[in-house]
């Protein structure tokens, strides 16, 4: 398959809504499906994960504003104010 695109602005998402891990999206013909997911990984010396999601419990959000010449995109956002270098997302 070539030339198929998931158009985020066609997914009926509200601006700045959080995208839950495990969400499934498809192209307009529903011929391709994409699952968006993530996991947090703690290093073995820490007991807490120190990245705080930007939108509720979700690290990804949909944005309608123009950025880099594009509108309708997903953005990754979190606050990592603690210096735990071995926490991964």
C-alpha positions as CSV (number, residue, x, y, z in Angstrom):
1,X,0.0,0.0,0.0
2,X,1.3,3.4,-0.9
3,X,0.0,6.9,-0.7
4,X,-2.4,6.4,2.2
5,X,-2.6,9.0,4.9
6,X,-4.2,9.4,8.3
7,X,-5.6,12.9,8.3
8,X,-5.9,14.0,12.0
9,X,-8.2,16.8,11.2
10,X,-10.7,14.3,9.7
11,X,-10.9,12.3,13.0
12,X,-13.5,14.5,14.6
13,X,-11.2,15.5,17.5
14,X,-11.7,18.7,19.5
15,X,-8.8,21.1,19.6
16,X,-6.3,20.3,22.5
17,X,-8.1,17.1,23.4
18,X,-6.0,14.4,25.0
19,X,-5.4,11.2,23.0
20,X,-5.6,8.1,25.2
21,X,-3.0,5.4,24.8
22,X,-4.5,2.6,22.7
23,X,-6.7,4.9,20.6
24,X,-7.3,3.6,17.1
25,X,-7.5,5.9,14.0
26,X,-8.2,5.2,10.4
27,X,-8.0,6.9,7.0
28,X,-11.3,8.1,5.4
29,X,-11.7,4.8,3.5
30,X,-11.0,2.8,6.6
31,X,-8.4,0.7,4.6
32,X,-5.7,1.4,7.2
33,X,-5.8,1.6,10.9
34,X,-3.3,3.1,13.3
35,X,-3.1,2.5,17.0
36,X,-1.4,5.2,19.0
37,X,0.0,4.0,22.3
38,X,2.8,4.5,24.7
39,X,4.2,3.1,28.0
40,X,6.2,4.6,30.8
41,X,9.4,2.9,31.9
42,X,11.0,3.5,35.3
43,X,14.7,2.9,35.9
44,X,15.3,0.2,38.5
45,X,16.5,2.8,41.1
46,X,13.4,5.0,41.2
47,X,9.9,4.2,42.5
48,X,8.1,7.0,40.7
49,X,7.7,8.1,37.1
50,X,8.5,11.8,37.1
51,X,7.0,12.9,33.7
52,X,3.6,14.7,34.1
53,X,1.3,14.6,31.1
54,X,0.3,18.0,29.6
55,X,-3.4,17.1,29.2
56,X,-4.9,15.0,32.0
57,X,-3.6,11.5,31.9
58,X,-2.6,11.8,28.3
59,X,0.8,12.6,26.8
60,X,-0.6,13.3,23.3
61,X,-3.1,15.9,22.2
62,X,-4.7,17.0,18.9
63,X,-3.9,20.5,17.8
64,X,-5.8,22.6,15.2
65,X,-3.4,25.6,15.1
66,X,-0.9,26.1,12.4
67,X,2.6,24.9,13.1
68,X,5.4,24.3,10.6
69,X,2.9,25.0,7.8
70,X,0.6,22.2,9.0
71,X,-2.8,22.3,10.7
72,X,-4.4,19.2,12.4
73,X,-1.6,17.3,14.1
74,X,-0.8,15.4,17.2
75,X,1.7,16.9,19.7
76,X,3.6,15.2,22.6
77,X,3.6,17.2,25.8
78,X,4.8,16.6,29.3
79,X,6.6,18.2,32.2
80,X,9.8,16.6,33.4
81,X,10.9,18.9,36.1
82,X,12.6,16.1,38.2
83,X,16.0,15.0,37.1
84,X,15.4,11.3,36.7
85,X,17.4,10.7,33.6
86,X,16.3,7.0,33.3
87,X,12.5,7.6,33.1
88,X,11.4,6.9,29.5
89,X,8.2,7.4,27.6
